[in-house]
Amino acid sequence: VDHAKRYAPLTFRRQDRLVTLEDIKAFGNSYVGSFGSVGKVTASVRRAFSSGNVIDVFVLEKASDTQMRRSTPQFKLDLLESMNAKKMLTSEFVLLDGLIRTIDLVVSLNIDKELKGKSEAIKLDAKDAIQKFFSVDNSDFGKTLNLQDLNRSIFQLDEVRFSSIDNLKYDVPVNFNEIIQLNNLTINLNLV
């Protein structure tokens, strides 16, 4: 549903042709490969005058709900073929691999002493909330990891009084062709 809300207006606006960078992103993020795989796409125009019509398309393929992977050659070939059928005559697409930036997290949760018996269930709920925050559907190229937003998603759990991210002090910015992905997760519980 979130994917449809984000890309449906762009898909209808592009009118089955690829003219702008937004058209390319909408097409690529809605594209389904010949084997049913989907991906994440972003695009940029080269800055050199002699290659002004060359558009770099950065692609990653979805491996699971929480993991991206480098695109297979077949997925890129299929995507390029589909894009070339809808491009402007003067445009030239170059498909490149997007970059995955992995993050390790150490999170501390403060809960009431009375909830000690439910501590494992609370840890699982927190793990689910964090994985949902980092899910492929919620990630995008160039999206900064905002620690306040992550804490806010953890704090939605009724049992959590306070949460903190212990190994990161600042938001994590990424380049336009990078996606942040969760690697290792450690959750510590403190009874208060």
Helices and strands as residue ranges (DSSP letters): H 2-13, H 21-30, E 39-45, G 49-51, E 54-62, E 68-70, H 73-84, E 92-97, E 99-111, G 113-118, H 119-133, G 136-138, H 147-155, E 160-165, E 178-191
